[in-house]
Amino acid sequence: MSKNRKGFTLLEVLVVVLIIGILGAIALPQYTVSVERARVTSNMSVLKPIYDSALQYYSFNDEFPDSLKKLPVSLPASYRVSGLTATSDDGSCRVSIDSSQRAVIMVCGKGSGEEYKFVFKYNINASGTIFGAGKYFVVLAQGDRGEVFNKVAESSGWTRTGEGYLLK
């Protein structure tokens, strides 16, 4: 007598669930790194034109602008400008020109130690005058996001320094 078998046995279902779990455990960390890399790239694409425009403004006027609106740069529609600061609509990123540090700074994250900071510092000569494009740092984040961000930085070939990561 032959029986018609319909469905799967418990053992077959467990093996399939185990295989899916193993594949998920391998893929999820790579997925989170890819998402963070895309976020970092997107934020850098907002910051770089501001940095370049502020440097150009400084070279013509020997001072930093007192408003981001004076810069010939168009920010994404999701950013609102107020004075020297541009903030994303969801509040997750803020870009500002800090003339005291001679830098353009972008802080991303929603607080609670999960923030990270992009810092463009200009080259300054002995008399304190800016003479060209300088270094681009990413200051380390803390917490779980910091660990993912560190993986992004390491896989991107950034150089670790005392201030964070120096981008190439």
DSSP file (Angstrom, degrees, kcal/mol; ACC not computed):
  #  RESIDUE AA STRUCTURE BP1 BP2  ACC     N-H-->O    O-->H-N    N-H-->O    O-->H-N    TCO  KAPPA ALPHA  PHI   PSI    X-CA   Y-CA   Z-CA
    1    1 A M              0   0    0      0, 0.0     2,-0.5     0, 0.0     0, 0.0   0.000 360.0 360.0 360.0 128.2    0.0    0.0    0.0
    2    2 A S        -     0   0    0      2,-0.0     2,-0.4     0, 0.0     0, 0.0  -0.869 360.0-145.0-106.1 138.6    1.3    3.3   -1.0
    3    3 A K        -     0   0    0     -2,-0.5     2,-0.7     2,-0.0     0, 0.0  -0.781  15.4-125.4 -98.4 141.8    0.2    6.4    0.9
    4    4 A N        -     0   0    0     -2,-0.4     2,-0.5     2,-0.0    -2,-0.0  -0.786  28.7-151.2 -82.5 118.0   -0.2    9.8   -0.8
    5    5 A R        -     0   0    0     -2,-0.7     2,-0.4     2,-0.0     3,-0.0  -0.809  15.7-177.0 -95.0 127.1    1.9   12.1    1.1
    6    6 A K        +     0   0    0     -2,-0.5     2,-0.1     2,-0.1    -2,-0.0  -0.983  48.6   4.5-123.3 135.9    0.8   15.8    1.3
    7    7 A G  S    S-     0   0    0     -2,-0.4     2,-0.3     2,-0.0    -2,-0.0  -0.344  89.1 -62.6  91.4-173.5    2.8   18.6    3.0
    8    8 A F        -     0   0    0     -2,-0.1     2,-0.1     1,-0.0    -2,-0.1  -0.796  42.9-115.0-113.9 153.9    6.2   18.6    4.6
    9    9 A T     >  -     0   0    0     -2,-0.3     4,-2.0     1,-0.1     5,-0.2  -0.440  32.5-109.3 -80.2 163.5    7.5   16.7    7.6
   10   10 A L  H  > S+     0   0    0      1,-0.2     4,-2.4     2,-0.2     5,-0.2   0.873 119.5  54.8 -60.8 -38.7    8.5   18.6   10.7
   11   11 A L  H  > S+     0   0    0      2,-0.2     4,-2.1     1,-0.2    -1,-0.2   0.902 106.6  50.1 -63.3 -42.2   12.2   17.8   10.0
   12   12 A E  H  > S+     0   0    0      2,-0.2     4,-2.1     1,-0.2    -1,-0.2   0.909 111.2  48.9 -63.6 -42.1   12.0   19.2    6.4
   13   13 A V  H  X S+     0   0    0     -4,-2.0     4,-2.5     1,-0.2    -2,-0.2   0.913 110.7  51.0 -64.1 -42.9   10.5   22.5    7.7
   14   14 A L  H  X S+     0   0    0     -4,-2.4     4,-2.4     1,-0.2    -1,-0.2   0.886 109.0  50.8 -63.1 -39.2   13.1   22.8   10.4
   15   15 A V  H  X S+     0   0    0     -4,-2.1     4,-2.4     2,-0.2    -1,-0.2   0.920 111.4  47.9 -64.8 -43.5   15.9   22.3    7.9
   16   16 A V  H  X S+     0   0    0     -4,-2.1     4,-2.5     2,-0.2    -2,-0.2   0.926 112.6  48.5 -63.4 -44.7   14.5   25.0    5.6
   17   17 A V  H  X S+     0   0    0     -4,-2.5     4,-2.3     1,-0.2    -2,-0.2   0.895 111.3  50.9 -62.5 -40.1   14.1   27.4    8.6
   18   18 A L  H  X S+     0   0    0     -4,-2.4     4,-2.3     2,-0.2    -2,-0.2   0.914 110.4  48.5 -63.7 -44.1   17.6   26.7    9.7
   19   19 A I  H  X S+     0   0    0     -4,-2.4     4,-2.4     2,-0.2    -2,-0.2   0.914 112.2  48.7 -63.1 -43.3   19.0   27.4    6.2
   20   20 A I  H  X S+     0   0    0     -4,-2.5     4,-2.4     1,-0.2    -1,-0.2   0.898 110.9  51.7 -63.8 -39.9   17.0   30.7    6.0
   21   21 A G  H  X S+     0   0    0     -4,-2.3     4,-2.3     2,-0.2    -2,-0.2   0.905 110.0  48.0 -62.8 -42.6   18.3   31.7    9.4
   22   22 A I  H  X S+     0   0    0     -4,-2.3     4,-1.6     2,-0.2    -2,-0.2   0.927 112.7  48.2 -65.0 -44.9   21.9   31.1    8.4
   23   23 A L  H  X S+     0   0    0     -4,-2.4     4,-2.4     1,-0.2    -2,-0.2   0.896 112.3  49.9 -62.2 -39.8   21.5   33.0    5.2
   24   24 A G  H  X S+     0   0    0     -4,-2.4     4,-2.7     1,-0.2    -1,-0.2   0.897 107.6  53.5 -65.0 -40.7   19.9   35.9    7.1
   25   25 A A  H  < S+     0   0    0     -4,-2.3    -1,-0.2     1,-0.2    -2,-0.2   0.818 113.8  43.3 -65.3 -30.0   22.7   35.9    9.7
   26   26 A I  H  X S+     0   0    0     -4,-1.6     4,-0.7    -5,-0.2    -2,-0.2   0.886 119.5  41.2 -79.3 -41.0   25.2   36.3    6.9
   27   27 A A  H  X S+     0   0    0     -4,-2.4     4,-2.2    -5,-0.2    -2,-0.2   0.828 100.7  68.2 -81.1 -34.0   23.3   38.9    4.8
   28   28 A L  H  X S+     0   0    0     -4,-2.7     4,-2.5     1,-0.2     5,-0.2   0.903  98.9  48.7 -60.6 -46.6   21.9   41.2    7.6
   29   29 A P  H  > S+     0   0    0      0, 0.0     4,-1.9     0, 0.0    -1,-0.2   0.911 113.3  48.2 -60.6 -39.3   25.3   42.7    8.7
   30   30 A Q  H  X S+     0   0    0     -4,-0.7     4,-2.2     1,-0.2    -2,-0.2   0.870 110.3  52.8 -66.7 -35.2   26.3   43.4    5.1
   31   31 A Y  H  X S+     0   0    0     -4,-2.2     4,-2.5     2,-0.2    -1,-0.2   0.928 108.6  48.6 -65.1 -45.5   22.9   45.0    4.5
   32   32 A T  H  X S+     0   0    0     -4,-2.5     4,-2.2     1,-0.2    -2,-0.2   0.876 111.8  49.8 -64.9 -36.7   23.2   47.3    7.4
   33   33 A V  H  X S+     0   0    0     -4,-1.9     4,-2.6    -5,-0.2    -1,-0.2   0.904 111.0  49.9 -66.2 -40.8   26.7   48.4    6.3
   34   34 A S  H  X S+     0   0    0     -4,-2.2     4,-2.1     2,-0.2    -2,-0.2   0.902 110.8  49.0 -64.6 -41.1   25.4   49.0    2.8
   35   35 A V  H  X S+     0   0    0     -4,-2.5     4,-2.1     2,-0.2    -2,-0.2   0.923 113.3  46.7 -64.1 -44.1   22.5   51.1    4.1
   36   36 A E  H  X S+     0   0    0     -4,-2.2     4,-2.8     2,-0.2    -2,-0.2   0.892 110.0  53.5 -66.2 -39.5   24.9   53.2    6.3
   37   37 A R  H  X S+     0   0    0     -4,-2.6     4,-2.6     1,-0.2    -1,-0.2   0.912 109.5  48.6 -61.0 -41.9   27.3   53.6    3.4
   38   38 A A  H  X S+     0   0    0     -4,-2.1     4,-2.3     2,-0.2    -2,-0.2   0.900 111.6  49.7 -64.3 -40.3   24.5   54.9    1.2
   39   39 A R  H  X S+     0   0    0     -4,-2.1     4,-2.4     2,-0.2    -2,-0.2   0.923 112.0  47.8 -63.7 -45.0   23.5   57.3    4.0
   40   40 A V  H  X S+     0   0    0     -4,-2.8     4,-2.6     2,-0.2    -2,-0.2   0.924 112.3  49.1 -62.4 -45.4   27.1   58.5    4.4
   41   41 A T  H  X S+     0   0    0     -4,-2.6     4,-1.8     1,-0.2    -1,-0.2   0.907 111.4  49.8 -61.4 -42.4   27.5   59.1    0.7
   42   42 A S  H  X S+     0   0    0     -4,-2.3     4,-0.9     2,-0.2    -1,-0.2   0.922 112.2  47.0 -62.6 -45.1   24.2   61.0    0.5
   43   43 A N  H >X S+     0   0    0     -4,-2.4     4,-2.1     1,-0.2     3,-0.6   0.886 110.1  52.9 -65.9 -38.6   25.2   63.2    3.4
   44   44 A M  H 3X S+     0   0    0     -4,-2.6     4,-2.6     1,-0.2    -1,-0.2   0.857 103.7  57.4 -64.6 -34.4   28.6   63.8    1.9
   45   45 A S  H 3< S+     0   0    0     -4,-1.8    -1,-0.2     1,-0.2    -2,-0.2   0.750 109.5  45.7 -70.1 -22.3   27.0   64.9   -1.4
   46   46 A V  H <X S+     0   0    0     -4,-0.9     4,-0.7    -3,-0.6    -2,-0.2   0.862 116.8  44.3 -80.8 -40.4   25.1   67.6    0.6
   47   47 A L  H  X S+     0   0    0     -4,-2.1     4,-2.4     1,-0.2     3,-0.3   0.880 100.8  64.7 -75.6 -40.5   28.1   68.8    2.5
   48   48 A K  H  X S+     0   0    0     -4,-2.6     4,-2.6     1,-0.2     5,-0.2   0.886 101.2  48.8 -58.0 -46.0   30.8   68.9   -0.2
   49   49 A P  H  > S+     0   0    0      0, 0.0     4,-2.5     0, 0.0    -1,-0.2   0.869 111.7  50.9 -63.4 -33.6   29.2   71.7   -2.3
   50   50 A I  H  X S+     0   0    0     -4,-0.7     4,-2.7    -3,-0.3     5,-0.2   0.929 111.0  48.8 -65.8 -44.1   28.7   73.8    0.8
   51   51 A Y  H  X S+     0   0    0     -4,-2.4     4,-2.1     2,-0.2    -1,-0.2   0.942 113.7  45.4 -58.9 -50.1   32.3   73.4    1.8
   52   52 A D  H  X S+     0   0    0     -4,-2.6     4,-2.2     1,-0.2    -1,-0.2   0.899 114.5  48.3 -62.9 -41.5   33.5   74.3   -1.7
   53   53 A S  H  X S+     0   0    0     -4,-2.5     4,-2.8    -5,-0.2    -1,-0.2   0.890 110.4  50.9 -67.6 -39.6   31.2   77.3   -1.9
   54   54 A A  H  X S+     0   0    0     -4,-2.7     4,-2.5     2,-0.2    -1,-0.2   0.890 110.6  49.9 -65.1 -38.4   32.3   78.6    1.6
   55   55 A L  H  X S+     0   0    0     -4,-2.1     4,-2.2    -5,-0.2    -2,-0.2   0.916 112.2  47.3 -64.2 -42.9   35.9   78.3    0.5
   56   56 A Q  H  X S+     0   0    0     -4,-2.2     4,-1.4     2,-0.2    -2,-0.2   0.917 111.7  50.4 -64.2 -43.5   35.2   80.2   -2.7
   57   57 A Y  H  X S+     0   0    0     -4,-2.8     4,-2.3     1,-0.2     3,-0.3   0.922 111.1  49.6 -59.7 -44.5   33.3   82.9   -0.7
   58   58 A Y  H  X S+     0   0    0     -4,-2.5     4,-2.5     1,-0.2    -1,-0.2   0.893 106.8  54.7 -62.8 -40.5   36.2   83.2    1.7
   59   59 A S  H  < S+     0   0    0     -4,-2.2    -1,-0.2     1,-0.2    -2,-0.2   0.810 115.7  38.8 -66.1 -28.5   38.7   83.6   -1.1
   60   60 A F  H  < S+     0   0    0     -4,-1.4    -1,-0.2    -3,-0.3    -2,-0.2   0.795 130.5  26.5 -87.7 -31.2   36.8   86.5   -2.6
   61   61 A N  H  < S-     0   0    0     -4,-2.3    -2,-0.2     2,-0.3    -3,-0.2   0.472  91.1-129.0-115.0  -4.6   35.7   88.2    0.7
   62   62 A D  S  < S+     0   0    0     -4,-2.5     2,-0.3    -5,-0.2    -4,-0.2   0.759  84.2  69.8  56.1  27.4   38.4   87.3    3.3
   63   63 A E  S    S-     0   0    0     -6,-0.3    -2,-0.3    -5,-0.2    -1,-0.1  -0.974  88.0-100.1-160.1 160.1   35.6   86.2    5.6
   64   64 A F        -     0   0    0     -2,-0.3    -9,-0.1     1,-0.1   -10,-0.0  -0.522  48.6 -98.2 -80.1 154.3   33.0   83.5    6.0
   65   65 A P        -     0   0    0      0, 0.0    -1,-0.1     0, 0.0    34,-0.1  -0.331  17.7-139.4 -67.9 155.1   29.4   84.3    4.9
   66   66 A D  S    S+     0   0    0      1,-0.2     2,-0.3    -3,-0.1    18,-0.1   0.357  88.5  31.7 -95.3   5.7   27.0   85.2    7.7
   67   67 A S  S >  S-     0   0    0     17,-0.1     3,-1.4     1,-0.1    17,-0.3  -0.964  70.9-133.5-156.8 142.6   24.3   83.1    6.0
   68   68 A L  G >  S+     0   0    0     15,-3.1     3,-1.6    -2,-0.3     5,-0.3   0.748 103.7  72.7 -66.0 -22.1   24.2   79.9    3.9
   69   69 A K  G 3  S+     0   0    0     14,-0.4    -1,-0.3     1,-0.3    15,-0.1   0.681  86.0  64.9 -67.8 -15.9   21.9   81.8    1.5
   70   70 A K  G <  S+     0   0    0     -3,-1.4    -1,-0.3     2,-0.1    -2,-0.2   0.587  85.3  91.9 -80.4  -9.6   24.9   83.8    0.3
   71   71 A L  S <  S-     0   0    0     -3,-1.6     2,-2.0    -4,-0.2   -17,-0.1  -0.658  82.1-127.6 -88.5 140.3   26.5   80.7   -1.1
   72   72 A P  S    S+     0   0    0      0, 0.0     2,-0.4     0, 0.0    -1,-0.1  -0.348  73.6 110.6 -82.0  60.1   25.9   79.8   -4.7
   73   73 A V        -     0   0    0     -2,-2.0     2,-0.6    -5,-0.3    -2,-0.1  -0.990  60.1-141.0-134.5 140.7   24.9   76.3   -3.8
   74   74 A S        -     0   0    0     -2,-0.4     3,-0.1     0, 0.0   -24,-0.0  -0.904  17.1-154.4-105.9 122.5   21.5   74.6   -4.0
   75   75 A L        -     0   0    0     -2,-0.6   -29,-0.0     1,-0.1     6,-0.0  -0.503  35.4 -84.1 -85.2 158.6   20.6   72.3   -1.1
   76   76 A P    >   -     0   0    0      0, 0.0     3,-2.0     0, 0.0    -1,-0.1  -0.252  41.8-110.6 -57.7 153.1   18.2   69.4   -1.5
   77   77 A A  T 3  S+     0   0    0      1,-0.3    -2,-0.1    -3,-0.1     0, 0.0   0.700 114.5  70.0 -60.6 -19.1   14.5   70.5   -1.1
   78   78 A S  T 3  S+     0   0    0     10,-0.1    11,-2.9     2,-0.0     2,-0.4   0.390  86.6  83.8 -82.5   5.6   14.4   68.5    2.2
   79   79 A Y  E <   -A   88   0A   0     -3,-2.0     2,-0.4     9,-0.3     9,-0.2  -0.897  62.3-156.7-112.0 140.2   16.7   71.1    3.9
   80   80 A R  E     -A   87   0A   0      7,-2.8     7,-2.6    -2,-0.4     2,-0.4  -0.958  13.6-143.3-114.5 131.2   15.7   74.4    5.4
   81   81 A V  E     +A   86   0A   0     -2,-0.4     2,-0.3     5,-0.2     5,-0.2  -0.784  23.6 168.6-100.1 134.8   18.2   77.2    5.8
   82   82 A S  E >   -A   85   0A   0      3,-3.2     3,-1.7    -2,-0.4     2,-0.3  -0.853  64.7 -56.1-142.5 105.0   18.3   79.5    8.8
   83   83 A G  T 3  S-     0   0    0     -2,-0.3   -15,-3.1     1,-0.3   -14,-0.4  -0.457 121.9 -12.0  64.9-123.9   21.4   81.7    9.0
   84   84 A L  T 3  S+     0   0    0     -2,-0.3    13,-1.4   -17,-0.3     2,-0.4   0.278 125.0  79.1 -92.5  10.2   24.5   79.6    9.1
   85   85 A T  E <   -AB  82  96A   0     -3,-1.7    -3,-3.2    11,-0.2     2,-0.4  -0.956  53.7-168.2-125.9 138.3   22.6   76.3    9.6
   86   86 A A  E     -AB  81  95A   0      9,-2.8     9,-3.1    -2,-0.4     2,-0.4  -0.992  14.3-167.5-119.7 130.6   20.7   74.1    7.2
   87   87 A T  E     -AB  80  94A   0     -7,-2.6    -7,-2.8    -2,-0.4     7,-0.2  -0.954  21.4-119.6-122.5 136.1   18.5   71.4    8.8
   88   88 A S  E >   -A   79   0A   0      5,-2.6     3,-1.9    -2,-0.4    -9,-0.3  -0.374  30.7-112.7 -68.9 152.9   16.9   68.4    7.1
   89   89 A D  T 3  S+     0   0    0    -11,-2.9    -1,-0.1     1,-0.3   -10,-0.1   0.849 118.5  48.5 -56.2 -37.9   13.1   68.3    7.3
   90   90 A D  T 3  S-     0   0    0    -12,-0.2    -1,-0.3     1,-0.0   -11,-0.1   0.487 110.7-122.7 -84.5  -0.4   13.2   65.2    9.5
   91   91 A G  S <  S+     0   0    0     -3,-1.9    -2,-0.1     2,-0.2     3,-0.1   0.577  78.0 120.8  76.3   9.0   15.8   66.8   11.8
   92   92 A S  S    S+     0   0    0      1,-0.1    17,-3.2    16,-0.1     2,-0.4   0.718  71.8  35.2 -81.4 -19.4   18.3   64.0   11.3
   93   93 A C  E     - C   0 108A   0     15,-0.2    -5,-2.6    17,-0.1     2,-0.4  -0.996  57.9-172.5-138.6 142.3   21.1   66.2    9.8
   94   94 A R  E     -BC  87 107A   0     13,-2.2    13,-2.5    -2,-0.4     2,-0.4  -1.000   6.3-164.5-130.6 132.1   22.3   69.7   10.4
   95   95 A V  E     +BC  86 106A   0     -9,-3.1    -9,-2.8    -2,-0.4     2,-0.3  -0.955  18.3 165.4-115.0 133.9   24.9   71.5    8.3
   96   96 A S  E     -BC  85 105A   0      9,-2.8     9,-3.0    -2,-0.4     2,-0.6  -0.995  36.1-126.2-147.2 153.7   26.6   74.7    9.6
   97   97 A I  E     - C   0 104A   0    -13,-1.4     2,-0.7    -2,-0.3     7,-0.2  -0.881  21.6-164.4 -96.5 126.3   29.6   76.9    8.9
   98   98 A D  E  >> - C   0 103A   0      5,-3.0     5,-2.0    -2,-0.6     4,-0.8  -0.871   8.8-178.5-113.4  96.4   31.7   77.3   12.0
   99   99 A S  T  45S+     0   0    0     -2,-0.7    -1,-0.1     1,-0.2     5,-0.1   0.783  80.4  60.8 -68.8 -26.0   34.0   80.3   11.4
  100  100 A S  T  45S+     0   0    0      1,-0.2    -1,-0.2     2,-0.1    -2,-0.0   0.869 114.8  34.1 -68.7 -34.6   35.7   79.9   14.8
  101  101 A Q  T  45S-     0   0    0     -3,-0.4    -1,-0.2     2,-0.2    -2,-0.2   0.500 106.9-127.6 -92.5  -5.4   36.9   76.4   13.9
  102  102 A R  T  <5S+     0   0    0     -4,-0.8    20,-2.0     1,-0.2     2,-0.3   0.967  71.2 112.9  54.3  55.2   37.4   77.4   10.2
  103  103 A A  E   < -CD  98 121A   0     -5,-2.0    -5,-3.0    18,-0.2     2,-0.5  -0.974  68.3-129.9-151.0 159.0   35.2   74.4    9.3
  104  104 A V  E     -CD  97 120A   0     16,-1.9    16,-2.7    -2,-0.3     2,-0.4  -0.983  35.3-164.7-111.3 128.4   32.0   73.3    7.8
  105  105 A I  E     -CD  96 119A   0     -9,-3.0    -9,-2.8    -2,-0.5     2,-0.4  -0.929  15.9-170.9-123.5 136.5   30.3   70.7   10.0
  106  106 A M  E     -CD  95 118A   0     12,-2.6    12,-3.2    -2,-0.4     2,-0.5  -0.993   6.4-166.8-124.8 124.2   27.5   68.3    9.4
  107  107 A V  E     -CD  94 117A   0    -13,-2.5   -13,-2.2    -2,-0.4     2,-0.4  -0.951   9.9-174.1-111.9 125.2   26.0   66.4   12.4
  108  108 A C  E     +CD  93 116A   0      8,-2.8     8,-2.3    -2,-0.5   -15,-0.2  -0.934  37.6  58.0-122.9 143.9   23.7   63.5   11.5
  109  109 A G  S    S-     0   0    0    -17,-3.2     6,-0.1    -2,-0.4     3,-0.1  -0.537  80.0 -94.4 124.0 169.1   21.6   61.3   13.8
  110  110 A K        -     0   0    0      1,-0.4     2,-0.1    -2,-0.2    -1,-0.1  -0.118  65.3-103.2-113.5  36.4   18.9   61.9   16.3
  111  111 A G  S >  S+     0   0    0    -19,-0.1     3,-1.8     1,-0.1    -1,-0.4  -0.407  81.3 111.6  85.7-159.9   20.9   62.2   19.5
  112  112 A S  T 3  S-     0   0    0      1,-0.3    -1,-0.1     2,-0.1    -2,-0.0   0.791 112.6 -63.3  53.8  36.2   21.3   59.6   22.2
  113  113 A G  T 3  S+     0   0    0      1,-0.1    29,-1.4    30,-0.1    -1,-0.3   0.476 118.6 105.1  76.7   0.2   25.0   59.0   21.3
  114  114 A E    <   +     0   0    0     -3,-1.8    -2,-0.1    27,-0.2     2,-0.1   0.326  52.4 111.8 -95.4   7.5   24.1   57.7   17.8
  115  115 A E        -     0   0    0     -6,-0.1    27,-0.5    25,-0.1     2,-0.3  -0.446  46.2-166.3 -80.3 153.2   25.2   60.9   16.1
  116  116 A Y  E     -D  108   0A   0     -8,-2.3    -8,-2.8    25,-0.2     2,-0.4  -0.958  10.0-141.3-133.4 159.1   28.2   61.2   13.8
  117  117 A K  E     -DE 107 139A   0     22,-1.2    22,-3.3    -2,-0.3     2,-0.5  -0.965   5.6-156.3-128.7 130.5   29.9   64.3   12.5
  118  118 A F  E     -DE 106 138A   0    -12,-3.2   -12,-2.6    -2,-0.4     2,-0.5  -0.899  20.1-171.7 -98.3 131.7   31.4   65.2    9.2
  119  119 A V  E     -DE 105 137A   0     18,-3.2    18,-3.5    -2,-0.5     2,-0.7  -0.974  14.8-167.2-131.6 119.9   34.0   68.0    9.5
  120  120 A F  E     -DE 104 136A   0    -16,-2.7   -16,-1.9    -2,-0.5     2,-0.4  -0.929  15.6-168.2 -99.6 115.3   35.7   69.8    6.6
  121  121 A K  E     -DE 103 135A   0     14,-3.1    14,-1.0    -2,-0.7    13,-0.2  -0.890  13.2-134.9-106.1 136.1   38.6   71.8    8.0
  122  122 A Y  E     -     0   0A   0    -20,-2.0     2,-0.4    -2,-0.4    11,-0.2  -0.513  25.1-103.3 -85.0 154.5   40.4   74.4    5.8
  123  123 A N  E     - E   0 132A   0      9,-2.2     8,-2.2    -2,-0.2     9,-0.7  -0.645  41.1-166.2 -75.2 131.6   44.1   74.7    5.5
  124  124 A I  E     - E   0 130A   0     -2,-0.4     6,-0.2     6,-0.3     2,-0.0  -0.973   9.1-141.0-125.1 133.6   45.3   77.7    7.6
  125  125 A N    >   -     0   0    0      4,-2.8     3,-2.0    -2,-0.4     6,-0.0  -0.209  41.3 -85.3 -83.7-177.7   48.7   79.4    7.4
  126  126 A A  T 3  S+     0   0    0      1,-0.3    -1,-0.1     2,-0.1    -2,-0.0   0.788 128.1  54.7 -60.9 -30.1   50.7   80.8   10.3
  127  127 A S  T 3  S-     0   0    0      2,-0.1    -1,-0.3     1,-0.0     3,-0.1   0.443 121.3-105.9 -85.6   2.4   48.9   84.1   10.2
  128  128 A G  S <  S+     0   0    0     -3,-2.0     2,-0.4     1,-0.3    -2,-0.1   0.605  74.5 138.4  88.6  11.5   45.5   82.4   10.5
  129  129 A T        -     0   0    0      1,-0.0    -4,-2.8     2,-0.0     2,-0.3  -0.742  55.6-121.1 -94.3 136.9   44.5   82.9    6.9
  130  130 A I  E     +E  124   0A   0     -2,-0.4    -6,-0.3    -6,-0.2     3,-0.1  -0.578  31.9 174.7 -73.5 132.7   42.8   80.1    4.9
  131  131 A F  E     -     0   0A   0     -8,-2.2     2,-0.3     1,-0.3    -7,-0.1   0.308  54.2 -31.9-124.7   9.4   44.8   79.2    1.9
  132  132 A G  E    S-E  123   0A   0     -9,-0.7    -9,-2.2   -77,-0.0    -1,-0.3  -0.926  83.4 -38.3 162.0 176.9   43.0   76.2    0.4
  133  133 A A  E     -     0   0A   0     -2,-0.3   -11,-0.1   -11,-0.2   -81,-0.0  -0.328  58.7-175.8 -62.2 143.2   41.0   73.1    0.8
  134  134 A G  E     -     0   0A   0      1,-0.2     2,-0.3   -13,-0.2   -12,-0.2   0.131  30.6 -34.0-115.9-133.3   41.9   71.1    3.8
  135  135 A K  E     -E  121   0A   0    -14,-1.0   -14,-3.1   -13,-0.1     2,-0.5  -0.662  39.2-145.3-103.4 153.4   41.1   67.8    5.5
  136  136 A Y  E     -E  120   0A   0     31,-0.4    31,-2.8    -2,-0.3     2,-0.3  -0.966  23.7-177.4-120.3 114.5   37.8   66.0    5.6
  137  137 A F  E     -EF 119 166A   0    -18,-3.5   -18,-3.2    -2,-0.5     2,-0.5  -0.803  21.6-154.4-112.1 151.7   37.2   64.1    8.8
  138  138 A V  E     -EF 118 165A   0     27,-2.2    27,-2.5    -2,-0.3     2,-0.3  -0.982  21.6-143.1-120.6 117.6   34.4   61.9   10.0
  139  139 A V  E     -E  117   0A   0    -22,-3.3   -22,-1.2    -2,-0.5    25,-0.2  -0.625  31.3 -98.8 -82.9 136.9   34.1   61.9   13.8
  140  140 A L        -     0   0    0     -2,-0.3     2,-0.2    23,-0.2    -1,-0.1  -0.156  30.0-138.4 -60.8 142.4   33.2   58.6   15.2
  141  141 A A        -     0   0    0      5,-0.2     2,-0.2     4,-0.1   -27,-0.2  -0.502  17.7-131.5 -88.2 166.0   29.7   57.7   16.3
  142  142 A Q     >  +     0   0    0    -29,-1.4     4,-1.1   -27,-0.5     3,-0.3  -0.665  60.2  21.7-111.7 170.7   28.9   55.8   19.5
  143  143 A G  H  > S-     0   0    0     -2,-0.2     4,-1.4     1,-0.2     3,-0.2  -0.189 115.1 -31.3  74.2-162.7   26.7   52.9   20.1
  144  144 A D  H  > S+     0   0    0      1,-0.2     4,-1.8     2,-0.2    -1,-0.2   0.887 138.7  53.3 -60.6 -41.8   25.4   50.3   17.6
  145  145 A R  H  > S+     0   0    0     -3,-0.3     4,-3.0     1,-0.2    -1,-0.2   0.862 104.0  58.0 -63.8 -34.5   25.4   52.8   14.8
  146  146 A G  H  X S+     0   0    0     -4,-1.1     4,-2.6     2,-0.2    -1,-0.2   0.885 104.0  51.3 -61.8 -39.4   29.0   53.6   15.6
  147  147 A E  H  X S+     0   0    0     -4,-1.4     4,-1.6     2,-0.2    -1,-0.2   0.919 112.8  44.9 -64.3 -43.2   30.1   50.0   15.1
  148  148 A V  H  X S+     0   0    0     -4,-1.8     4,-2.0     2,-0.2    -2,-0.2   0.920 113.1  51.4 -65.1 -43.4   28.3   49.9   11.7
  149  149 A F  H  X S+     0   0    0     -4,-3.0     4,-2.7     1,-0.2    -2,-0.2   0.892 106.1  54.5 -62.3 -39.8   29.8   53.2   10.8
  150  150 A N  H  X S+     0   0    0     -4,-2.6     4,-2.6     1,-0.2    -1,-0.2   0.885 107.0  51.4 -60.9 -38.5   33.3   52.0   11.7
  151  151 A K  H  X S+     0   0    0     -4,-1.6     4,-2.5     2,-0.2    -1,-0.2   0.894 109.4  50.4 -64.8 -39.1   32.8   49.1    9.3
  152  152 A V  H  X S+     0   0    0     -4,-2.0     4,-1.4     2,-0.2    -2,-0.2   0.941 112.1  47.3 -61.6 -47.1   31.8   51.5    6.6
  153  153 A A  H  <>S+     0   0    0     -4,-2.7     5,-2.1     1,-0.2     4,-0.5   0.914 113.7  46.8 -62.2 -44.3   34.9   53.6    7.2
  154  154 A E  H ><5S+     0   0    0     -4,-2.6     3,-1.0     1,-0.2    -1,-0.2   0.909 113.3  47.8 -66.2 -41.6   37.2   50.6    7.3
  155  155 A S  H 3<5S+     0   0    0     -4,-2.5    -1,-0.2     1,-0.2    -2,-0.2   0.715 109.0  55.9 -73.2 -18.1   35.8   49.1    4.1
  156  156 A S  T 3<5S-     0   0    0     -4,-1.4    -1,-0.2    -5,-0.2    -2,-0.2   0.514 113.8-117.2 -88.9  -5.9   36.0   52.5    2.4
  157  157 A G  T < 5 +     0   0    0     -3,-1.0    -3,-0.2    -4,-0.5     2,-0.1   0.704  55.7 160.9  80.5  19.7   39.7   52.8    3.1
  158  158 A W      < -     0   0    0     -5,-2.1     2,-0.5    -6,-0.2    -1,-0.2  -0.447  40.8-117.6 -73.8 150.2   39.5   55.8    5.4
  159  159 A T  E     -G  166   0A   0      7,-2.2     7,-3.4    -2,-0.1     2,-0.3  -0.764  22.0-130.1 -93.4 127.3   42.5   56.5    7.6
  160  160 A R  E     +G  165   0A   0     -2,-0.5     5,-0.3     5,-0.2     2,-0.2  -0.600  35.7 168.0 -78.8 132.2   41.9   56.4   11.4
  161  161 A T  E >   -G  164   0A   0      3,-3.7     3,-0.6    -2,-0.3   -24,-0.0  -0.733  52.7 -92.5-130.2 179.9   43.2   59.4   13.3
  162  162 A G  T 3  S+     0   0    0     -2,-0.2     3,-0.1     1,-0.2    -2,-0.0   0.780 126.2  49.5 -66.0 -26.2   42.8   60.8   16.7
  163  163 A E  T 3  S-     0   0    0      1,-0.2     2,-0.4   -24,-0.1    -1,-0.2   0.601 126.3 -89.7 -88.3 -12.2   40.0   63.0   15.4
  164  164 A G  E <  S- G   0 161A   0     -3,-0.6    -3,-3.7   -25,-0.2     2,-0.4  -0.974  78.7 -15.0 142.7-128.5   38.1   60.2   13.7
  165  165 A Y  E     -FG 138 160A   0    -27,-2.5   -27,-2.2    -2,-0.4     2,-0.6  -0.952  52.8-143.9-115.8 135.3   38.6   59.1   10.1
  166  166 A L  E     -FG 137 159A   0     -7,-3.4    -7,-2.2    -2,-0.4   -29,-0.2  -0.871  21.0-141.3 -96.3 121.2   40.4   61.1    7.5
  167  167 A L              0   0    0    -31,-2.8   -31,-0.4    -2,-0.6    -9,-0.1  -0.517 360.0 360.0 -83.1 151.4   38.8   60.7    4.1
  168  168 A K              0   0    0     -2,-0.2    -1,-0.1   -33,-0.1   -10,-0.0   0.443 360.0 360.0 -86.1 360.0   40.9   60.4    1.0
